[in-house]
Amino acid sequence: MPVSSYQHLNSASSLVTPYEQVRAGFVALALEKNRKATPYVEEAKALKALASQAQRPAELLTLTEIRPAILTAAGVSEKAAGHLTDKDKTNAIQGLIENFLEPAGQDFIDELVYRFLLTRGDSLGGKMRNAAGFLAERKLSRMLIATLSIAGKPFSWLDSKSRQWITGDKDNADIEFRFRGLHWTSARGSRLLIYNLTVPIVQKNVDLCLFDAAPKDLQLGRNESSCHYRPEKYVALGELKGGIDPAGADEHWKTANSALERIRTAFAYEGFNPKTFFIGAAIAKSMAQEIYNQLKKGSLANAANLTDEAQLIAVCQWLTEL
C-alpha cells in the first residue's frame, strides 16, 4: 500500500526553509556558477594567447581565426552576430579598436580579454537564471533513483539528448545531468515520470507529469496517440521550484499555485482528477501555511521542502508507489 500523502509533515512550520539550508543553497549556486564559467575562462586564456600575435590593435583585423571572439569582445553576442553582415561585423570590430583598444596602449590585449569576458558573462547570466531549476531537477532525479534502487525496483531513464530510453544503472553518477524522464513498475502498474512537458489539456508546460504508461506510449511532440494527449493516463502532476532566495519565495509559490489550480480546473472539466503536488526549495512561513491548508483540504495531494532530505524521500516514495 502507498504511504499516506503527507505524514512526513507535522505542521506548516515543517515546510519552512531554515536559514542553514538557504545558506547552503546559495553556496551550491555559487559552485554551479563557477563550474559553468570554466569554459569561458578557458576561452579567454586561449584568446589572450592567440591575440598576442598582434603588435598593434589594428592587426587584430587580420587574425581571422579569432574573429568571432574579437566580435564578442566588441559586445556582439552570438545571437546578434547571426543577423549581421560581414561589413557590419568589421565595423563593430573597428569601433572596438578605435574607441577602447587603441586608448589602452600596450595593455590592449588585456582590454580585449576583459571585454570578451564581459559579453560572455551576459551569456553565463542567462544560463544561471535556469541553474536553480536544473539543480532541483538533478536532486529530485537522484533521490527518485535512490528510492527505486533501495526498494529493488528496476528502472529505465530517458536521455534528454538522444531521446532514447536507457536501462537504469543505480551506480551511474551522471544520469541526472541528461535526465528527462524515468520509468518503473509499481504495484499499480507501469509508471512514467516526465519533466517539463507541455500538457495539451492545460496548454501549458508542467514541471512533472506522472503517467500510467510505458515508454512506448510516449511520443514527445504533437503526436495525438501519445499518452500525454490522453487525460485518463495522468496519475499526478507537480510543480518543482528550485529557487533558494527567500525574497522570491512567495512569487515562486504564486506561480506554482496558479499552475496547479489551472491543472486541476482543466482536468476536472474533462471529468478527471489526477493528484497534484508541490516541491520547493525556498518556502516562507506564510506560503507554508497556505500549502499545509491545501494538504488538509485535499486540493494538494503532497508537498515537500526540497532542502529537507526526509521530506524529499517521503515524496519520492509516495510517487514511486502511486
C-alpha positions as CSV (number, residue, x, y, z in Angstrom):
1,M,0.0,0.0,0.0
2,P,1.3,3.5,-0.7
3,V,2.3,5.6,2.2
4,S,-0.1,8.4,3.2
5,S,0.4,11.6,1.4
6,Y,2.0,14.0,3.9
7,Q,2.7,12.0,7.0
8,H,6.3,13.5,6.8
9,L,4.9,16.9,7.8
10,N,4.0,17.6,11.4
11,S,2.7,21.2,10.7
12,A,3.0,24.1,8.4
13,S,6.3,25.1,10.0
14,S,7.8,21.8,8.9
15,L,7.8,23.2,5.4
16,V,9.6,26.4,6.1
17,T,13.2,26.6,4.8
18,P,15.7,27.1,7.6
19,Y,18.5,29.7,7.3
20,E,21.2,27.0,7.2
21,Q,19.6,25.5,4.0
22,V,19.2,28.9,2.4
23,R,22.9,29.5,3.0
24,A,23.8,26.0,1.6
25,G,21.6,26.7,-1.4
26,F,23.4,30.0,-2.2
27,V,26.8,28.2,-1.9
28,A,25.6,25.4,-4.2
29,L,24.5,28.0,-6.8
30,A,27.9,29.8,-6.5
31,L,29.7,26.5,-7.1
32,E,27.5,25.8,-10.1
33,K,28.2,29.2,-11.5
34,N,31.9,28.6,-11.2
35,R,31.5,25.2,-12.9
36,K,29.6,26.8,-15.8
37,A,32.1,29.6,-16.0
38,T,35.0,27.3,-16.6
39,P,34.6,27.1,-20.5
40,Y,34.5,30.9,-20.7
41,V,37.7,31.3,-18.6
42,E,39.5,28.8,-20.8
43,E,38.3,30.6,-23.9
44,A,39.6,33.9,-22.5
45,K,43.0,32.3,-21.9
46,A,43.1,31.0,-25.5
47,L,42.1,34.4,-26.8
48,K,44.8,36.1,-24.9
49,A,47.5,33.7,-26.3
50,L,46.3,33.9,-29.9
51,A,45.7,37.7,-29.9
52,S,49.2,38.3,-28.6
53,Q,50.4,37.7,-32.2
54,A,49.2,41.3,-32.9
55,Q,51.7,44.0,-32.2
56,R,49.1,46.8,-32.6
57,P,45.3,46.8,-32.2
58,A,44.7,47.3,-35.9
59,E,46.4,44.0,-36.6
60,L,43.6,42.1,-34.8
61,L,41.5,42.6,-38.0
62,T,43.9,40.2,-39.8
63,L,43.5,37.4,-37.3
64,T,40.6,35.7,-38.9
65,E,40.9,32.5,-36.7
66,I,39.8,34.5,-33.7
67,R,37.5,36.9,-35.4
68,P,34.3,35.5,-33.7
69,A,36.0,36.1,-30.2
70,I,37.0,39.6,-31.2
71,L,33.5,40.3,-32.3
72,T,32.3,39.0,-28.9
73,A,34.7,41.5,-27.2
74,A,33.0,44.2,-29.3
75,G,29.8,43.4,-27.5
76,V,28.1,41.4,-30.2
77,S,26.5,38.2,-28.9
78,E,26.4,35.0,-31.0
79,K,22.7,35.6,-31.5
80,A,23.2,39.1,-32.7
81,A,26.0,38.1,-35.0
82,G,23.6,35.9,-36.9
83,H,21.8,39.0,-38.1
84,L,24.8,41.0,-39.2
85,T,26.6,41.1,-42.5
86,D,30.4,40.8,-42.7
87,K,30.7,44.5,-43.2
88,D,28.6,45.1,-40.1
89,K,30.9,42.8,-38.1
90,T,34.0,44.5,-39.4
91,N,32.6,47.9,-38.4
92,A,31.8,46.6,-34.9
93,I,35.4,45.4,-34.5
94,Q,36.8,48.7,-35.9
95,G,34.7,50.5,-33.3
96,L,36.2,48.3,-30.6
97,I,39.7,49.0,-31.8
98,E,39.4,52.8,-32.2
99,N,37.4,53.5,-29.0
100,F,38.8,51.1,-26.5
101,L,41.8,49.1,-27.6
102,E,44.0,51.9,-29.1
103,P,43.4,54.1,-26.0
104,A,44.6,51.2,-23.8
105,G,48.1,51.4,-25.4
106,Q,50.3,48.4,-24.6
107,D,47.6,46.9,-22.5
108,F,45.3,46.5,-25.5
109,I,45.3,42.6,-25.3
110,D,44.2,42.7,-21.6
111,E,41.5,45.2,-22.6
112,L,40.3,42.8,-25.4
113,V,40.1,39.9,-23.0
114,Y,38.2,41.9,-20.3
115,R,35.6,43.0,-22.8
116,F,35.3,39.4,-24.2
117,L,34.6,38.2,-20.7
118,L,32.0,40.9,-20.1
119,T,29.9,39.8,-23.1
120,R,30.4,36.1,-22.3
121,G,29.4,36.9,-18.7
122,D,26.0,38.1,-20.0
123,S,25.6,34.6,-21.6
124,L,26.5,33.0,-18.3
125,G,24.0,35.1,-16.5
126,G,21.3,33.9,-18.8
127,K,22.2,30.3,-18.1
128,M,22.4,30.9,-14.4
129,R,18.8,32.1,-14.4
130,N,17.8,28.5,-15.0
131,A,20.5,26.9,-12.8
132,A,18.4,26.7,-9.7
133,G,15.8,24.7,-11.7
134,F,18.4,22.4,-13.1
135,L,19.9,21.8,-9.7
136,A,16.4,21.0,-8.3
137,E,15.7,18.5,-11.1
138,R,19.1,16.8,-10.6
139,K,18.5,16.5,-6.8
140,L,15.0,15.1,-7.3
141,S,16.1,12.7,-10.0
142,R,18.9,11.3,-7.9
143,M,16.6,10.8,-4.9
144,L,14.0,9.1,-7.1
145,I,16.6,6.7,-8.5
146,A,17.9,6.1,-4.9
147,T,14.3,5.3,-3.7
148,L,13.8,2.8,-6.5
149,S,17.2,1.2,-6.0
150,I,16.7,0.8,-2.3
151,A,13.3,-0.9,-3.0
152,G,15.0,-3.2,-5.6
153,K,12.8,-1.8,-8.4
154,P,14.4,-1.9,-11.9
155,F,14.1,1.4,-13.8
156,S,15.0,3.0,-17.2
157,W,15.5,6.6,-17.9
158,L,15.0,8.9,-20.9
159,D,18.2,10.6,-22.2
160,S,17.4,14.3,-22.9
161,K,19.8,14.5,-25.8
162,S,19.3,11.2,-27.7
163,R,15.7,10.8,-26.6
164,Q,16.4,7.1,-26.1
165,W,15.3,5.0,-23.1
166,I,18.3,3.5,-21.3
167,T,18.3,0.7,-18.8
168,G,19.0,2.2,-15.4
169,D,22.2,1.7,-13.5
170,K,22.0,2.9,-9.9
171,D,25.7,3.3,-9.8
172,N,25.9,5.7,-12.7
173,A,26.8,9.0,-11.1
174,D,25.9,11.2,-14.1
175,I,22.4,10.1,-15.0
176,E,20.8,13.3,-13.7
177,F,22.9,15.5,-16.0
178,R,21.0,14.1,-19.0
179,F,17.8,13.1,-17.4
180,R,14.4,13.8,-18.9
181,G,12.2,11.0,-17.6
182,L,12.0,7.8,-15.6
183,H,10.1,4.6,-15.9
184,W,9.4,1.9,-13.3
185,T,6.7,-0.6,-12.4
186,S,4.7,-0.1,-9.1
187,A,2.2,-2.5,-7.6
188,R,-0.4,-0.5,-9.5
189,G,1.2,-0.8,-13.0
190,S,3.7,0.8,-15.3
191,R,4.7,4.3,-14.3
192,L,6.3,7.0,-16.4
193,L,7.6,10.3,-15.0
194,I,8.5,13.1,-17.4
195,Y,10.0,16.5,-16.7
196,N,8.9,19.8,-18.4
197,L,6.1,18.6,-20.6
198,T,3.5,20.8,-22.4
199,V,0.2,19.2,-21.3
200,P,-2.3,19.6,-24.2
201,I,-5.4,19.7,-21.9
202,V,-3.8,22.5,-19.9
203,Q,-2.0,24.1,-22.8
204,K,0.9,25.0,-20.5
205,N,4.3,23.5,-19.5
206,V,4.1,21.4,-16.4
207,D,7.3,20.6,-14.4
208,L,6.5,17.0,-13.5
209,C,4.0,14.6,-15.1
210,L,3.4,11.0,-13.8
211,F,1.6,8.7,-16.2
212,D,0.0,5.2,-16.1
213,A,2.0,4.3,-19.2
214,A,5.1,2.6,-20.6
215,P,7.9,4.2,-22.6
216,K,6.4,3.1,-25.9
217,D,3.2,5.0,-25.0
218,L,5.0,8.4,-25.0
219,Q,5.7,10.2,-28.2
220,L,7.1,13.7,-27.5
221,G,5.7,16.4,-29.7
222,R,2.3,16.7,-31.4
223,N,1.5,13.0,-31.7
224,E,-2.1,12.7,-30.5
225,S,-1.6,8.9,-30.0
226,S,0.9,9.7,-27.2
227,C,-0.1,9.2,-23.6
228,H,0.3,12.9,-22.8
229,Y,-2.7,13.6,-25.1
230,R,-4.9,11.2,-23.0
231,P,-6.1,12.8,-19.8
232,E,-7.0,9.5,-18.2
233,K,-3.4,8.4,-18.3
234,Y,-2.2,11.2,-15.9
235,V,-1.7,9.9,-12.4
236,A,-0.1,13.1,-10.8
237,L,1.2,16.4,-11.9
238,G,3.6,18.6,-9.9
239,E,5.4,21.9,-9.7
240,L,9.1,22.0,-8.8
241,K,10.7,25.3,-7.7
242,G,14.4,25.3,-7.1
243,G,15.0,29.0,-6.4
244,I,16.5,29.4,-2.9
245,D,16.3,33.2,-2.5
246,P,13.8,33.9,0.3
247,A,12.9,37.2,-1.4
248,G,11.4,35.3,-4.3
249,A,9.7,32.5,-2.3
250,D,6.2,33.9,-2.3
251,E,6.4,34.7,-6.0
252,H,7.5,31.2,-6.8
253,W,4.6,29.8,-4.8
254,K,2.1,32.1,-6.5
255,T,3.3,31.0,-9.9
256,A,3.2,27.3,-8.9
257,N,-0.2,27.6,-7.1
258,S,-1.7,29.2,-10.2
259,A,-0.3,26.5,-12.4
260,L,-1.6,23.7,-10.1
261,E,-5.1,25.3,-9.9
262,R,-5.1,25.6,-13.7
263,I,-4.2,21.9,-13.9
264,R,-7.0,20.9,-11.5
265,T,-9.6,23.0,-13.4
266,A,-8.6,21.7,-16.8
267,F,-8.8,18.1,-15.8
268,A,-11.9,18.5,-13.8
269,Y,-13.6,20.0,-16.8
270,E,-12.9,16.7,-18.7
271,G,-14.1,14.6,-15.7
272,F,-10.6,13.6,-14.3
273,N,-8.9,14.2,-11.0
274,P,-5.2,13.4,-11.1
275,K,-3.2,14.2,-7.9
276,T,-1.2,17.4,-7.7
277,F,1.9,18.1,-5.6
278,F,4.5,20.8,-4.9
279,I,8.2,20.7,-4.1
280,G,10.0,23.9,-3.4
281,A,13.4,25.0,-2.1
282,A,12.5,28.4,-0.7
283,I,9.4,28.1,1.4
284,A,8.5,31.1,3.7
285,K,6.2,31.0,6.7
286,S,3.1,32.5,5.0
287,M,3.2,30.2,2.0
288,A,3.9,27.2,4.2
289,Q,0.6,27.7,5.9
290,E,-1.2,28.0,2.5
291,I,0.4,24.8,1.3
292,Y,-0.4,23.0,4.5
293,N,-4.0,24.2,4.4
294,Q,-4.4,22.8,0.8
295,L,-3.0,19.5,2.0
296,K,-5.5,19.2,4.8
297,K,-8.3,20.2,2.4
298,G,-7.2,17.7,-0.1
299,S,-6.7,20.0,-3.1
300,L,-3.0,19.4,-2.9
301,A,-2.0,15.7,-2.5
302,N,1.5,16.1,-1.3
303,A,4.3,18.6,-0.7
304,A,7.9,18.8,0.4
305,N,10.7,21.2,1.0
306,L,13.5,20.3,-1.5
307,T,16.2,21.1,1.1
308,D,14.8,18.6,3.6
309,E,16.0,15.2,2.6
310,A,13.5,13.3,4.8
311,Q,10.6,15.2,3.1
312,L,12.1,14.7,-0.3
313,I,12.5,11.0,0.3
314,A,8.9,10.7,1.5
315,V,7.5,12.4,-1.6
316,C,9.7,10.2,-3.8
317,Q,8.5,7.1,-2.0
318,W,4.9,8.3,-2.5
319,L,5.5,8.9,-6.2
320,T,7.1,5.5,-6.8
321,E,4.2,3.7,-5.1
322,L,1.3,5.6,-6.8
